[in-house]
Each structure stands twice: as C-alpha cells, then as structure tokens.
Amino acid sequence: IAMENGGDIKGVFERFCKLSNAIKDAAESNGKKLMEDKHLGFLGTCPSNLGTGLRASVMVVLPELNKDVHKLEEICNGFDLQPRGSSGEHSAAVGGKWDISNKQRLGFSEVELVQKMID
C-alpha cells in the first residue's frame, strides 16, 4: 500500500513501484521468486487479485451523491469504477467520504489501471 494526502497520484504510484521492485529484488537475492504467470500475472491467495491485483483509489467527499448511493454507483459503473465506504467495501460513507477505485483488475497494466482511476 502506498498512500498520502493530496493529489500527487504519480508520486504515490512511483513509490509503490519502487517498493514492489524492492520486494521482488529481495526475494530473488535470496534465491526465491514471486509466483507469476505470463498470462495471469502475479498469483496470490485471493482470486480477485490475479493479474496486477492493483486497486488504485482516491478518497473524495461527495455529500450530495451520498444521499443517492444508487446514482453514485451508476456514475461509477460508467467509468469502470467502484465506490466503497469510508472504511472499505460494504461500509458506510461517513460524512459523504467515498473511496473510489478501478473496478477491473485483469487484462490491464498497472499504469493503465492507475490512469483509469485518474480519468
């Protein structure tokens, strides 16, 4: 996880990539490899995290859309995004604070997924 206050999404993504590469390098320096498939991407314990498994998100306050969650979901669906409440999936959006992230995880590179969230 790489997080910070503000809008420097590129900086957060660069820090995330450096950390990911450091983990990979550390494993390889100890004669180990991360589980990776050329077609499926990185393999882990959760099927929803196949591929990059990258969930790029921003926390935004949307008080008016908080009054009509179905409308927020409809808008997000149009951009392949998903809203989550303040405390994660299936939680309430306290004070209208939503976590908006990319819905798709497979078939896109990390850069494409971050760009989808930005767009």
C-alpha positions in Angstrom: 0.0 0.0 0.0 1.2 3.5 -0.9 -0.9 6.4 0.4 -0.6 10.1 1.1 -2.8 13.2 1.4 -3.1 15.4 -1.6 -3.3 14.8 -5.3 0.2 13.5 -6.2 -1.1 10.3 -7.7 2.0 9.9 -9.9 4.3 10.2 -6.9 2.3 7.7 -4.9 2.4 5.2 -7.9 6.2 5.7 -8.3 6.7 5.0 -4.6 4.5 1.9 -4.9 6.5 0.7 -7.9 9.8 1.2 -6.1 8.6 -0.8 -3.1 7.2 -3.6 -5.4 10.6 -3.8 -7.2 12.4 -3.9 -3.9 10.3 -6.8 -2.7 10.9 -8.7 -5.9 14.7 -8.0 -5.8 14.9 -9.1 -2.1 13.2 -12.4 -3.0 15.4 -13.0 -6.0 18.6 -12.2 -4.0 17.6 -15.0 -1.6 17.1 -17.5 -4.5 13.3 -17.1 -4.4 10.7 -15.9 -6.9 7.3 -14.3 -6.6 4.6 -16.5 -8.1 3.9 -15.1 -11.5 2.2 -16.5 -14.6 2.8 -14.8 -18.0 -0.9 -14.9 -18.8 -2.5 -14.3 -15.4 0.1 -12.1 -13.8 1.1 -12.3 -10.1 -0.5 -15.2 -8.2 -1.7 -14.8 -4.6 -4.2 -16.2 -2.2 -7.2 -14.1 -3.4 -8.5 -14.8 -6.9 -9.7 -11.2 -7.3 -6.0 -10.2 -7.1 -4.9 -12.2 -10.2 -3.1 -10.1 -12.7 -1.7 -6.9 -11.3 -4.3 -7.0 -8.5 -3.8 -3.2 -8.4 -6.6 -1.2 -6.9 -5.9 2.5 -7.4 -8.2 4.7 -5.3 -8.9 8.2 -4.1 -10.8 9.3 -1.1 -13.3 12.0 -2.0 -16.2 13.7 -0.2 -19.4 13.6 -2.2 -22.2 14.8 0.2 -24.9 15.1 -2.5 -24.2 11.7 -4.0 -24.1 10.3 -0.5 -27.9 10.9 -0.5 -28.4 8.7 -3.5 -25.9 5.7 -3.4 -27.5 4.1 -6.5 -26.8 7.2 -8.5 -23.2 7.2 -7.4 -22.9 3.5 -8.3 -24.4 4.2 -11.7 -21.9 7.1 -12.4 -19.0 4.9 -11.3 -20.1 2.0 -13.4 -20.0 4.2 -16.5 -16.2 4.7 -15.8 -15.5 1.1 -14.7 -15.0 2.4 -11.2 -16.5 1.3 -7.9 -17.4 3.3 -4.8 -16.6 1.9 -1.3 -17.5 3.5 2.0 -15.0 5.3 4.2 -13.9 2.1 6.0 -13.7 -0.2 2.9 -16.0 -2.5 1.0 -19.6 -2.7 2.2 -19.2 0.1 4.7 -21.0 3.4 5.1 -19.6 6.6 3.7 -19.3 8.6 6.9 -19.7 12.3 6.1 -20.0 11.5 2.4 -16.4 10.3 2.2 -16.0 7.7 -0.5 -13.2 5.5 -1.7 -13.4 5.5 -5.5 -11.3 2.9 -7.3 -10.9 0.9 -10.5 -13.3 -2.0 -10.8 -11.2 -4.0 -13.2 -8.0 -5.9 -12.2 -7.4 -8.3 -15.1 -6.2 -7.5 -18.6 -4.6 -4.1 -17.9 -1.2 -3.0 -16.8 -0.6 -1.2 -13.6 -0.2 2.1 -15.5 -3.5 1.6 -17.3 -5.3 0.9 -14.1 -4.0 4.0 -12.4 -4.8 6.0 -15.5 -8.4 4.7 -15.5 -8.8 5.9 -11.9 -7.4 9.3 -12.8 -9.6 9.7 -15.8 
